[in-house]
């Protein structure tokens, strides 16, 4: 099932209004949000996510700008509209998963990064660069730097086909004073914007050698992602008491990892 379908004639701004604005609103209220661009190779995922930035990043958004720059533009417009008692610290990071290896797109010399988990930081990528950004202009610079390092190659379908999954993340730390009680409050949230490499058939796109290896790894990782999403959907449909049992087991595992169990 799906919530809605956007008509083929819709522009970048229309798409953002339907699916991008709620992401920013939820993140602003302290919730972690994620959006995947998923589909067949050369179906327009990267254009939908990135689009075309204005030549002068300090100017207004290009009409062809995609979801990611529009998310940044709305996020900072929102932060500038709140009272001075509300403070924000926002960081951006940009990675790709190429042939099952994680690479930092903000570091040309990046070696393979490792995904770690610990009680303090949860699941995280060790050694990942996170840049402090203070405007949509700053985010645009990070995007430009990262996309220059992303792995692409030519296929029969596309002159610059994405050969990796790209994940752009905005970490938002808020500090504010609660209006009614005057209490000092803080919250942390994330916006994950994922441009997946497209599923493909090698006989259709004409890949051989390294391109064939890339395609196999792309298809394999998409299958794993599908199974993960299916499992999460199944958990969401469980009765409340079973969900609580799962959460208790996760908490016990976390406590044990921290030396408390």
SVG drawing of the C-alpha trace seen along z (x, -y; Angstrom):
<svg xmlns="http://www.w3.org/2000/svg" viewBox="-3 -37 47 47">
<polyline fill="none" stroke="black" stroke-width="0.4" points="0.0,0.0 1.1,-3.6 -0.2,-7.0 -0.4,-8.8 1.1,-9.1 2.5,-12.3 1.4,-13.1 4.1,-12.9 3.7,-16.6 4.6,-17.7 7.7,-19.9 10.4,-19.8 8.6,-22.3 5.4,-20.3 7.2,-17.1 8.9,-18.9 5.7,-20.3 4.2,-16.8 7.1,-14.8 9.9,-17.2 8.0,-19.7 6.7,-17.1 10.3,-15.7 11.5,-19.1 8.5,-19.8 9.0,-16.4 12.7,-16.9 12.1,-20.4 9.9,-18.8 12.6,-16.4 11.9,-13.3 14.4,-11.4 13.3,-11.3 14.5,-9.4 13.6,-9.4 14.8,-6.9 14.8,-7.6 14.3,-4.0 13.8,-2.7 15.2,-1.3 18.4,-2.7 18.0,-5.9 14.5,-6.6 15.4,-10.1 16.3,-9.4 19.4,-11.6 17.6,-14.4 14.7,-14.2 17.0,-14.3 19.7,-16.7 18.3,-18.4 20.2,-21.3 21.7,-23.9 21.9,-27.6 25.3,-28.6 25.6,-31.1 24.8,-29.2 24.2,-32.4 21.2,-33.2 17.7,-31.8 17.0,-28.2 17.0,-27.1 13.5,-26.0 15.3,-22.6 16.6,-22.2 15.8,-18.8 14.6,-17.6 18.0,-17.9 18.7,-21.6 15.1,-22.4 15.1,-20.6 18.2,-22.7 16.5,-25.9 13.3,-25.3 15.2,-24.1 17.3,-27.3 14.3,-29.5 12.5,-27.9 15.5,-28.4 15.7,-32.0 11.9,-32.5 12.0,-31.4 12.7,-33.6 16.3,-34.2 15.6,-31.9 15.8,-29.0 19.3,-28.0 20.4,-25.6 23.6,-23.7 23.4,-21.9 26.0,-19.5 26.1,-17.9 27.8,-14.7 27.8,-12.9 28.8,-9.2 28.5,-6.6 28.2,-2.9 30.2,-1.5 30.6,2.2 29.6,2.8 32.2,0.3 31.4,-3.0 33.3,-6.0 33.3,-9.6 32.4,-11.8 33.8,-14.9 37.3,-13.4 38.9,-12.5 41.5,-10.4 38.9,-8.5 39.7,-4.9 36.9,-2.4 35.0,-3.6 33.6,-1.2 30.1,-1.1 30.2,-0.8 27.7,-0.5 28.2,-1.4 26.0,-2.4 27.0,-6.1 26.7,-6.8 24.5,-4.0 25.0,-3.0 27.5,-5.4 30.3,-5.6 33.7,-5.9 35.9,-8.7 33.1,-10.4 33.6,-14.1 30.7,-16.3 30.7,-19.9 29.0,-22.7 26.6,-24.5 24.9,-27.8 22.9,-28.4 21.5,-26.7 24.5,-28.2 26.8,-26.1 24.8,-23.0 25.0,-23.7 28.8,-23.8 28.9,-20.5 26.6,-18.9 28.8,-20.2 32.0,-18.9 30.5,-15.5 28.9,-14.9 32.3,-15.6 33.6,-12.5 30.7,-10.2 31.3,-7.1 29.5,-7.2 30.1,-5.6 28.4,-5.3 25.9,-2.6 23.6,-2.1 20.9,-4.0 22.9,-6.8 26.1,-8.7 26.6,-9.2 24.9,-6.4 25.3,-6.3 27.3,-3.2 26.8,-3.8 24.2,-4.6 24.6,-8.1 23.4,-9.3 23.3,-12.9 22.6,-13.5 21.7,-16.7 22.2,-16.5 20.1,-19.1 20.7,-20.0 18.3,-22.5 18.4,-24.3 15.4,-26.4 13.4,-27.6 10.0,-26.1 7.5,-28.9 5.1,-27.9 7.5,-26.6 10.6,-28.6 12.6,-25.3 15.7,-24.9 15.2,-22.1 17.2,-20.5 16.6,-17.9 18.5,-16.1 17.2,-14.9 18.4,-13.8 17.3,-14.1 18.6,-11.3 18.3,-11.8 19.2,-8.7 19.8,-8.5 20.0,-4.8 21.7,-3.4 19.2,-1.9 18.3,1.7 19.5,3.0 19.8,6.0 23.3,6.4 21.9,7.6 19.9,4.4 22.4,1.8 25.4,3.5 27.7,3.8 30.7,6.1 33.8,6.5 33.8,3.9 30.4,2.6 28.9,6.0 30.4,6.4 28.9,3.0 25.5,3.9 25.5,7.2 26.4,5.4 23.8,2.8 21.0,5.4 22.2,7.4 22.1,4.4 18.7,3.3 17.4,6.8 18.8,6.6 17.2,3.1 13.9,4.5 14.0,7.3 14.9,4.8 11.9,2.5 9.6,5.6 10.8,6.6 10.2,3.1 6.7,3.1 5.9,6.4 7.1,5.2 4.9,2.1 1.9,4.4 2.6,6.4 0.4,5.9 1.7,3.4 2.9,6.0 5.1,7.7 6.6,4.4 7.4,3.7 9.1,7.1 11.3,6.2 12.2,2.9 13.0,4.5 15.4,6.9 17.1,4.1 17.5,2.1 18.9,5.2 21.4,5.6 22.4,2.0 22.8,2.1 25.0,5.2 27.2,3.5 27.7,0.6 28.8,2.9 25.5,2.8 24.2,6.3"/>
</svg>
